[in-house]
Amino acid sequence: MRLTKEKAQQIIYKHLIAQVLRNFEIQDGIPVGCILYGVPKDEPCWTARIAPEKTMVGPSRIICISKQTGRIIYDGFTNEE
C-alpha cells in the first residue's frame, strides 16, 4: 500500500484532533519546574499541559499563550527541572 499525501494529511488531522479532545487544564503562568525555551519564567501567560494518549514517562506538551498579545508563544514539549 502506498500512502498518498492526502491520506497522510487525514491521519495527521485525526491524530491532532484526538489530542485536543483530551482533558487539559489552563493555569496561570509557566508551571513550576518547567523550562520553556525562549519564554522567560516571569512571562505573563496562560499555559495548558496536554496529557499524552498513553501514560508514559517523559516530557509533557505545553501550549503557552501571552496574556498581553493573545498569541501562542510556545507549543511544544518541555523539559522539567
N, C-alpha and C positions, 0 to 999 in steps of 0.2 A: 504494500500500500504506500502510495506517495502522498505526503502531506502537502496540501496546497496552502498558499498564503492566506486565502480566505478562511480555510478550516483552522489554521493556526491562530488567526485573529479571534475566531469564535471560541476556541479553547481558552485562550488567554483572557478574553472578556468574561467567560463563565467563572474562571478562577478568581479574577478580581472582584466580581460581584459577590461571590461566596465569602470573600474576606470582609466585605463591607457589611454583610448581613449578620456577622457575629457581633455579640455584645462588646461594647467598649465604653469606657468612662472618660469624660473630659475632666482634666484637672487644671488648676491654676498654676502656671509656671512649669519649669522643667522638673521632672521627678528627681527627688534626692538620689544621688549616686549615679545618675545618667550623664553621659558625655555625648553631647550632640555637636559634632564637628562643624565649626563655622557659626555656632549660635552661642553667644555669651550666656553664662549661667544666670545672670540677672535680667535677661531679656523678658520684657513684659509680653507674655504669650499664654495661649491655651494649648494643652497637649492631650493627645489621645494615644493610649497604648493599645495596639491591635493584637489580640491574642492569636497565637498560631493555630492552625487547623488541628494539629495533634499536640499533645502535651510533650514538650521536649525542653532540654536544657540548651541555652544559647541566647543570642541577642534577641531583643524584642523590637518589633517595628513601632516606630513613633511617628506621629504626624503632629507638627507644631505650627500654630497659626499666630501671627503677630497681632497683638491687641491694638497696635497703632495703625496698621495698614489693612488688616484683614486678609493678608496674603499668606500662603503657606511658605514658611521659611525653612522647614525641614520635613522631609518624608523619606525615611529610611530606617536602617537598623541602628541600634545604639550599643555602645559598649558600656558596661556598668562598672563603676569603681569598686 
